[in-house]
């Protein structure tokens, strides 16, 4: 049975952590990434070219949507973590409660 792992934050570091865990743990986890931005993680360094019309936001995404599906990673966008209960291994977000193992 896969263990539930939650990553709070949906930036470059969180994405890299999910990639590393997916590569090293070989399917041991279902990973949930929670971030308050409305889309998947993107290269923030490339934001200026997006605002300037030189690139689309899709061109700056760190990983394609298929990668998340293939590696059992759920990205919960537009959601903010409001409280974490370490003892109960639960967290409360703007959309509800979530339990984790790791």
N, C-alpha and C positions, 0 to 999 in steps of 0.2 A: 504494500500500500504506500502510495506516495505521501510524503510529508508536506504540509502546507508551510510555505515560507513567504513572508510579506516584506516587501521593500517599500519604505516610505520615501517618496520623492521620485520624480520621473525625469531626471536629467541624464547627462552623459555618464556620470559615475554609477548611477543606478543601472543604467543599460549595460555598462561594462561588467558590473557585478553579476547581472542576470546571465550575460554571455559566458562568463567564467564558470559560474555554477552549472549552467547547462552543459558545458564542455567537460567539466571535471566530475560532476555527480551523476552523469549518464542516466537521466530520467528519475532520479531519486526524489525530486521535488515537483510540486505544482507551485509555481512562483506567481505571486500577485504583486504588481507594482501599482502604487497609488500616487497620483499626482493631480494637482489642482489646475493644471493647464488643460485646454480643451482638445489636445491632440497628443499623439505619441511623441516620444523624445526626439528632438531635432538638434542639429548642430547650431548652437546659439551664436557661434562666431560668424555663421553665414546669414544672420538675420538682416544685416544691412543690405546685402544684395537682394534679399526678398523684398524689403521695403522699397528698394530702388527699382524693382521690376525686372531685375536681371535674372532672377531665379524664382521658382515657385517654392512654396513651403514643402511640397512633396519631394523636391530635389534635395532638401536638407535633412530629411528623416534619417535617423541613425541606422535603423533596420527596417526591412520590408515587413509588411503585416504577416506574410507567410512564416517568417522566422518565429514570431511569437506563437503561432499556432503549432508549428512543428516541435517546439520545445516546451509546450504546456505552460506558457507564460500568459497571464491575463493582465492587461493594462487597464486600470480603472481611471479614466481621464475625467477632468472636471470635478474631482472629489478631493476633499481636504480631510486630513486626520485631525480630530479634535481632542481625543484622549487616548492614552495607552495604559492598560492595566497589565503590568508585567507578570504579576502573580497568577492572574486568571488567563494569561496569554490571549487577551482580546484587545481589540481597539475599536473605537467609535469614530465613524466618519460622518460627513454631512449626509450620507445616504444610508447609514445603518451600522451594524456591528459585524465584526469579522474576527474569527479565531485563527490562531496560527500555532504551529509546532516549533518553528525555528525563526 
